[in-house]
Amino acid sequence: MRMQKVKQLLWFTSLVTLGLFLSGGTASAAVKLVKGQTVYIPSYSNVISGPPIYMTVPLRANLVIHNTDQSQAITIARIDEYNTEGQKVGSYLTAPVSLNPLGAMRVVVKESKKEAEGLGANFIIQWQAEKKVNEPIIECLIIGSLGAQGFSFATQGRIIMEQE
C-alpha cells in the first residue's frame, strides 16, 4: 500500500514538473510596440550580511539597456539616479545616446559613498524612437563582495509612463 502511494506521488510530481516545463519555456507574451517610455529601476548600494556577525556589503550597479528591435534604433534621452529620499543625486547622460537595432549600452555606476544613496536608490531612464518599436530590456546588475563571499543579483525596470 505504501509503495503504491509513493508511485502515485512520483507520477503526479512528474506530470506537474512536465507541465511547468512545457508552459514556462516559451515566449508567449504578445509583442508590444511603443514609441517611448519612462522606466523606473531599483538599485541597491549595499546589503547586510550575517549572522553571526552583521556587516554592510558595498555594492556596485551596472545599468544595462538592450534595444530589442531588429530594424529601428532607439534614443536614450536621460538616465538619472535618485536616493532613498527621492532626491536626484546624479545624471549619467550629457546628451542623448542612440542605440542601434539590437544594440546595448552599459552604465557602470560609481561606487556609493558610505551608504549615501541608501536602500531605496533608483534610476529613471527615458527612451524614445521615431516609429513604434519593441520595448527594450532595462536591467540593473548589482555585484559586490565581502572577503571570499560574492553577491550578485539583477533588478528589472518598471514602466511608469508610456508614449504609444
C-alpha positions as CSV (number, residue, x, y, z in Angstrom):
1,M,0.0,0.0,0.0
2,R,2.8,2.4,0.9
3,M,4.7,1.7,-2.3
4,Q,1.6,2.4,-4.3
5,K,1.2,5.8,-2.7
6,V,4.9,6.6,-3.4
7,K,4.4,5.6,-7.1
8,Q,1.3,7.8,-7.3
9,L,3.0,10.7,-5.8
10,L,6.0,10.3,-8.1
11,W,3.8,10.1,-11.1
12,F,1.8,13.2,-10.1
13,T,5.0,15.1,-9.4
14,S,6.4,14.1,-12.8
15,L,3.3,15.4,-14.5
16,V,3.3,18.7,-12.7
17,T,7.0,19.2,-13.4
18,L,6.5,18.4,-17.1
19,G,3.5,20.8,-17.3
20,L,5.5,23.6,-15.7
21,F,8.5,22.9,-18.0
22,L,6.4,23.0,-21.2
23,S,4.4,26.1,-20.2
24,G,7.3,28.1,-18.7
25,G,9.8,27.8,-21.5
26,T,8.0,29.7,-24.3
27,A,7.9,33.3,-25.1
28,S,4.1,33.5,-25.3
29,A,3.6,37.2,-24.4
30,A,2.3,39.4,-27.2
31,V,4.8,41.8,-28.7
32,K,4.2,45.3,-27.6
33,L,5.2,48.2,-29.9
34,V,5.7,51.7,-28.4
35,K,7.4,55.0,-29.3
36,G,8.9,55.7,-25.9
37,Q,8.8,55.0,-22.2
38,T,10.0,56.3,-18.9
39,V,11.2,53.4,-16.8
40,Y,11.9,53.2,-13.0
41,I,14.6,50.7,-12.0
42,P,15.6,50.0,-8.4
43,S,19.2,49.7,-7.4
44,Y,21.0,48.9,-4.1
45,S,24.2,50.5,-2.8
46,N,24.6,47.8,-0.1
47,V,23.2,44.7,1.5
48,I,23.5,43.4,5.1
49,S,25.3,40.1,5.5
50,G,25.0,37.9,8.6
51,P,24.5,36.3,11.1
52,P,26.5,35.6,13.2
53,I,28.2,39.0,12.5
54,Y,26.1,41.5,10.6
55,M,28.2,43.5,8.1
56,T,27.3,46.0,5.4
57,V,28.5,44.8,2.0
58,P,29.1,47.7,-0.5
59,L,27.6,47.0,-4.0
60,R,28.2,48.4,-7.4
61,A,25.5,48.7,-10.0
62,N,25.7,48.1,-13.8
63,L,22.8,49.6,-15.6
64,V,22.2,47.7,-18.9
65,I,19.9,48.7,-21.7
66,H,19.2,46.4,-24.7
67,N,17.4,47.6,-27.8
68,T,15.4,44.5,-28.7
69,D,14.1,45.9,-32.0
70,Q,15.7,44.4,-35.1
71,S,15.2,47.3,-37.5
72,Q,14.9,50.6,-35.6
73,A,17.3,52.5,-33.4
74,I,16.1,53.9,-30.1
75,T,17.4,57.0,-28.3
76,I,18.2,57.1,-24.6
77,A,17.2,60.6,-23.6
78,R,18.1,60.5,-19.9
79,I,19.4,58.3,-17.1
80,D,19.0,59.9,-13.7
81,E,19.9,58.5,-10.3
82,Y,17.8,59.1,-7.1
83,N,18.5,58.4,-3.5
84,T,16.2,56.9,-0.8
85,E,14.6,60.3,-0.1
86,G,13.8,60.7,-3.8
87,Q,16.4,63.4,-4.4
88,K,18.2,63.4,-7.7
89,V,21.9,62.6,-7.0
90,G,23.3,62.2,-10.5
91,S,22.7,62.2,-14.2
92,Y,24.6,59.8,-16.5
93,L,24.0,61.5,-19.8
94,T,25.1,64.9,-21.0
95,A,23.5,64.3,-24.4
96,P,21.0,61.7,-25.8
97,V,22.6,58.3,-26.9
98,S,21.4,56.3,-29.9
99,L,21.2,52.5,-29.6
100,N,21.4,50.7,-33.0
101,P,18.9,47.9,-33.7
102,L,19.8,45.0,-31.3
103,G,22.5,47.3,-29.7
104,A,23.2,47.6,-26.0
105,M,24.8,50.0,-23.6
106,R,26.0,49.8,-20.0
107,V,26.5,52.4,-17.4
108,V,28.8,51.4,-14.5
109,V,27.5,53.3,-11.5
110,K,30.1,54.9,-9.3
111,E,30.8,53.2,-6.0
112,S,28.4,54.6,-3.4
113,K,29.7,56.9,-0.7
114,K,29.2,55.0,2.5
115,E,25.5,54.3,2.0
116,A,24.9,57.8,0.6
117,E,22.2,56.6,-1.9
118,G,20.7,54.2,0.7
119,L,18.5,51.2,0.3
120,G,15.9,53.0,-2.0
121,A,18.4,54.1,-4.6
122,N,16.8,54.0,-8.1
123,F,17.1,55.2,-11.7
124,I,14.7,56.9,-14.1
125,I,15.5,56.0,-17.7
126,Q,13.7,57.7,-20.6
127,W,13.9,56.4,-24.1
128,Q,12.2,57.2,-27.4
129,A,12.0,56.1,-31.1
130,E,10.9,57.7,-34.3
131,K,8.5,54.8,-35.0
132,K,6.9,52.2,-32.8
133,V,9.5,49.6,-31.7
134,N,9.8,46.6,-29.5
135,E,10.3,47.5,-25.8
136,P,13.9,47.5,-24.7
137,I,15.1,45.3,-21.8
138,I,16.4,47.5,-19.0
139,E,18.1,45.8,-16.1
140,C,20.4,46.7,-13.2
141,L,23.1,44.1,-12.5
142,I,24.3,44.5,-8.9
143,I,27.6,43.0,-7.7
144,G,29.7,43.1,-4.6
145,S,31.9,41.0,-2.3
146,L,33.0,40.7,1.3
147,G,36.1,38.5,1.7
148,A,35.6,35.3,-0.2
149,Q,31.8,35.8,-0.5
150,G,30.4,37.3,-3.6
151,F,26.9,38.8,-4.1
152,S,25.2,39.4,-7.4
153,F,21.6,39.9,-8.5
154,A,19.6,41.8,-11.0
155,T,16.6,44.1,-10.9
156,Q,14.3,44.9,-13.8
157,G,12.7,48.1,-14.9
158,R,9.1,49.0,-14.4
159,I,7.3,51.3,-16.9
160,I,5.9,54.4,-15.2
161,M,5.0,56.4,-18.3
162,E,4.4,55.3,-21.9
163,Q,4.2,57.0,-25.3
164,E,2.3,54.9,-27.9
